[in-house]
Amino acid sequence: MYKRLSIVMFPFLLLALIGASVWGYLEHQEKNTILIKAENQYQRAFHDLSFHVDKLHNELGNTLAVNSASEPSYRKGLVNVWRLTSQAQSEINQLPLSLLPFNKTQDFLANMANFSYRMSVRDMTKQPLNEEEIKTLNTLYDHSKDITTELRGVQDKVITNNLRWMDVEVALASQNEVHDNAIIDGFTLVDKKVSAYEELNWGPGNLSILSKNDGKLLSGEEMTVDKIKQKAVQFLGQSDTTNLKVVENGGAASEYQSFSVVVPASSGSENDIHMDFTKKGGHLIYYMKSRTVQDKKFELRQARDIANEFLDQHEYKSMSAVSYDQYQNTANIIFAKREKDVTIYPQQVSVKVALDNLEVTGIQATDYVFGDKPRNLGSPKISAQEARKTLSKNLDVSSESLAIIKNELDEEVLAHEFIGTMNGNLYRVYINAETGAEEKIENIRPEQAAAVKAAK
């Protein structure tokens, strides 16, 4: 009986063994194919990075060799520097360096890209490069030579010793702090060299990036946990602070310090209220009351009115709705500061309103709080009638007003804001009130068009 059973079962077992072997082989082949593909992508990104940094060094040298009176050549060189720097940043992001301290080099490249872009888009016939900017370009040329030399050294080791980037990924993912890997050592050395460079004068445009959301620039006194609790219950219209949970964020050396507040809901954590306040001044920058909105009973215009009234009752005064959106029966309305009939777009608050009962369920006010500063609005040098002449003849203008916006250099400028239709679409067009140049064009989505027209 057992003999007969074994004779019957043997072919099935043999087939199962062959099938398992084939399946294992195919899985191994597929895994190897994926690893080879990943390795090839890493190698391509690394060698492209080395090539583009080398080209960047040469392009900086070519730009410095240009006659100072040759504005088109300077612009072309700076555009190429910006393009090559952006490509180098992209290639760094494609490499498995997330666990490697390489942030100094990435910050350096980001600042270089921003610096060259700002120089290339401005009118050099009116504002040529000054001595400080030329000095910065010379320093960038010297530093890029150092980085190129180090990357070439790593590249030589990779080619000579057939080093693999997959080994780098494994080494970085391991728990060992000391990594015996030529690629890791090379990139670490590059970052150390960059961190040792003296701080460059990147110009005023970069300052806004580096100092954005600096809590030290805010007005008001330093808050404590107890004071934040009082701020929270005052905002919520309550008096009991016993169930509030407060956590302080950011160390003493951090530029951005805040308190996070959680108000537990009686029905469960799903409906907890979350709030964030700045440590200096105790300004509310975030509020969220999560809940499911089952149905829609009210319109966007009604939600806008409720949100506007809510902001006016708190510290966000003189706001005007500039953008509308709706998602899952919740209205998201963006308000901008209004001062002397001028809309200040850099100072915004986003408000969420539930369309079932018009309850304000969320606020995002970071831009408002950190953008609150004295502004000398002044008077436009170019009238609205003159600014209209630069618009397309096909644009049917429905409204015009003044606005403060941020231009391509991240600078605040006074502009004439025109809202009009063309080819069935609604547009916002901003014309610089000082120079008459077209600063920006925005397409207003169809679902927002009716609300925007009503607001204006």
Protein Blocks (a to p, Z undefined) as FASTA:
>chain_A
ZZmmmmmmmmmmmmmmmmmmmmmmmmmmmmmmmmmmmmmmmmmmmmmmmmmmmmmmmmmm
mmmmpcfklmmlmmmmmmmmmmmmmmmmmmmmmpccklpccklmmmmmmmmmmmmmmmmm
pcfklmccdfklmmmmmmmmmmmmmmmmmmmmmmmmmmmnopafklmmmmmmpmbfbdcd
fklmmmmmmmmmmmmpccddebjklmmmmmgoiaklpgcddddfklmmmmmmmmnopabf
klpccddehifklmbdcdddddddfkbjklpccddddfehpaafbdcdddddfbacbdfk
lmmmmmmmmmmmmmbghiadfbdcdeehiacddddddeehiacfklccdddddfklopaf
bdcfklmmmmgccddebjafbdfklmmmmpcfklccfbdcddddddfkopacdddddddd
eehiacdddddfklopafbdcdddfklmmmmmmmZZ
